[in-house]
Amino acid sequence: MSITVTFVDPRGRSVAATAAPGDNLLRVGQAAGLPLEGTCEGQMACSTCHVIVAAEWFERLPPASEEEEDMLDFAAGARRTSRLSCQVELTPELDGLTVSVPAESNDLRRM
């Protein structure tokens, strides 16, 4: 079973990526070439991997932990539907998920 995720990059282009159940959104986005830094490797010590989840998908995600909500307070360009991509584990119910990478994203791996 594969899961399709559509990323909208900071320039407004859509990038479709395929994932397996259990993959996290950060790894899938990075593999698709999106500018998601994620330097803390999932330990929630930063907010550089945040994405904006399409409103129609936001309620389908498991709720963010208190720690994730605290980290999102530091995310540049955060919105009401922002989540840390390292904390979103993909499940079959999320097939078709659409997220946007904020224009404020900074990917130090590309410098």
Backbone hydrogen bonds in HBPLUS format (Angstrom, degrees):
<---DONOR---> <-ACCEPTOR-->    atom                        ^
c    i                          cat <-CA-CA->   ^        H-A-AA   ^      H-
h    n   atom  resd res      DA  || num        DHA   H-A  angle D-A-AA Bond
n    s   type  num  typ     dist DA aas  dist angle  dist       angle   num
A0003-ILE N   A0019-ALA O   2.75 MM  16  4.99 162.3  1.78 146.3 150.0     1
A0019-ALA N   A0003-ILE O   2.72 MM  16  4.99 154.6  1.78 148.7 157.1     2
A0096-GLY N   A0004-THR O   2.74 MM  92  5.22 157.9  1.79 152.3 155.5     3
A0005-VAL N   A0017-ALA O   2.85 MM  12  5.28 164.4  1.87 155.4 160.4     4
A0017-ALA N   A0005-VAL O   2.80 MM  12  5.28 158.7  1.85 158.1 165.4     5
A0006-THR N   A0097-LEU O   2.81 MM  91  6.22 167.5  1.83 163.0 166.9     6
A0099-VAL N   A0006-THR O   2.93 MM  93  6.40 157.0  1.99 162.7 170.2     7
A0007-PHE N   A0015-VAL O   2.83 MM   8  5.08 175.4  1.83 149.4 149.0     8
A0015-VAL N   A0007-PHE O   2.69 MM   8  5.08 156.6  1.74 156.5 163.4     9
A0008-VAL N   A0099-VAL O   2.82 MM  91  6.23 143.4  1.95 146.9 157.5    10
A0101-VAL N   A0008-VAL O   2.86 MM  93  6.10 166.5  1.88 166.0 164.0    11
A0009-ASP N   A0013-ARG O   2.81 MM   4  5.41 158.8  1.85 161.2 159.4    12
A0012-GLY N   A0009-ASP O   2.81 MM   3  5.32 166.9  1.83 125.1 128.7    13
A0023-ASP N   A0020-ALA O   3.01 MM   3  5.69 166.9  2.03 143.1 145.4    14
A0022-GLY N   A0090-LEU O   2.81 MM  68  5.35 171.1  1.82 156.7 158.4    15
A0090-LEU N   A0023-ASP O   2.81 MM  67  5.60 178.1  1.82 177.1 176.5    16
A0028-VAL N   A0024-ASN O   3.25 MM   4  6.53 163.0  2.28 154.8 160.0    17
A0025-LEU N   A0088-VAL O   2.98 MM  63  5.62 153.7  2.05 157.1 165.5    18
A0029-GLY N   A0025-LEU O   2.93 MM   4  6.02 162.7  1.96 148.5 153.5    19
A0026-LEU N   A0085-SER O   3.17 MM  59  4.72 133.0  2.41 110.6 104.2    20
A0030-GLN N   A0026-LEU O   2.89 MM   4  6.12 165.1  1.91 159.2 163.2    21
A0031-ALA N   A0027-ARG O   2.97 MM   4  6.07 159.2  2.01 144.2 150.0    22
A0032-ALA N   A0028-VAL O   3.07 MM   4  6.28 134.9  2.28 139.0 150.9    23
A0032-ALA N   A0029-GLY O   3.13 MM   3  5.05 128.8  2.41  92.9 106.7    24
A0034-LEU N   A0029-GLY O   2.99 MM   5  5.37 164.5  2.01 153.5 148.8    25
A0033-GLY N   A0030-GLN O   2.93 MM   3  5.06 159.6  1.97 108.0 113.3    26
A0036-LEU N   A0034-LEU O   2.86 MM   2  5.73 137.1  2.04 107.2  94.2    27
A0041-GLU N   A0038-GLY O   3.32 MM   3  5.87 168.6  2.34 117.5 120.2    28
A0043-GLN N   A0040-CYS O   3.26 MM   3  5.56 158.2  2.31 109.8 116.2    29
A0085-SER N   A0049-CYS O   3.11 MM  36  5.57 160.8  2.15 122.6 127.5    30
A0051-VAL N   A0083-ARG O   2.88 MM  32  5.64 159.6  1.92 166.8 172.1    31
A0083-ARG N   A0051-VAL O   2.93 MM  32  5.64 154.1  2.00 157.5 165.1    32
A0052-ILE N   A0100-SER O   2.82 MM  48  5.00 169.3  1.83 150.2 154.0    33
A0100-SER N   A0052-ILE O   2.73 MM  48  5.00 159.8  1.77 142.9 149.7    34
A0053-VAL N   A0081-THR O   3.00 MM  28  5.42 165.4  2.02 138.5 137.5    35
A0054-ALA N   A0098-THR O   2.96 MM  44  5.64 169.3  1.98 155.6 153.5    36
A0057-TRP N   A0054-ALA O   2.83 MM   3  5.47 156.3  1.89 123.9 131.8    37
A0058-PHE N   A0054-ALA O   3.11 MM   4  6.23 136.1  2.31 149.1 160.5    38
A0060-ARG N   A0057-TRP O   2.95 MM   3  5.35 146.0  2.07 112.7 123.4    39
A0061-LEU N   A0058-PHE O   3.23 MM   3  5.67 157.6  2.28 110.6 116.9    40
A0069-GLU N   A0065-SER O   2.97 MM   4  6.28 164.7  1.99 153.8 157.8    41
A0070-ASP N   A0066-GLU O   2.96 MM   4  6.21 152.3  2.04 145.0 152.6    42
A0071-MET N   A0067-GLU O   3.00 MM   4  6.32 155.0  2.07 147.6 153.8    43
A0072-LEU N   A0068-GLU O   2.93 MM   4  6.20 151.2  2.01 153.4 161.6    44
A0073-ASP N   A0070-ASP O   3.17 MM   3  5.40 142.9  2.32 100.4 110.8    45
A0074-PHE N   A0071-MET O   2.97 MM   3  5.57 157.2  2.02 115.4 122.2    46
A0075-ALA N   A0072-LEU O   3.12 MM   3  4.95 158.3  2.17 101.0 107.7    47
A0082-SER N   A0079-ARG O   3.15 MM   3  5.19 159.1  2.20 114.8 112.9    48
A0087-GLN N   A0084-LEU O   2.96 MM   3  5.53 158.1  2.01 116.9 123.9    49
A0088-VAL N   A0085-SER O   3.33 MM   3  5.34 167.2  2.35 104.3 108.1    50
A0094-LEU N   A0091-THR O   2.83 MM   3  5.44 159.7  1.87 121.0 128.0    51
A0095-ASP N   A0092-PRO O   3.15 MM   3  5.42 161.9  2.18 115.6 115.5    52
A0097-LEU N   A0094-LEU O   2.96 MM   3  5.40 152.5  2.04 145.2 141.9    53
A0105-SER N   A0102-PRO O   2.97 MM   3  5.49 164.5  2.00 118.7 121.7    54
A0110-ARG N   A0107-ASP O   3.22 MM   3  5.92 161.9  2.25 117.2 121.7    55
A0111-MET N   A0108-LEU O   3.24 MM   3  5.33 168.8  2.25 108.1 111.3    56
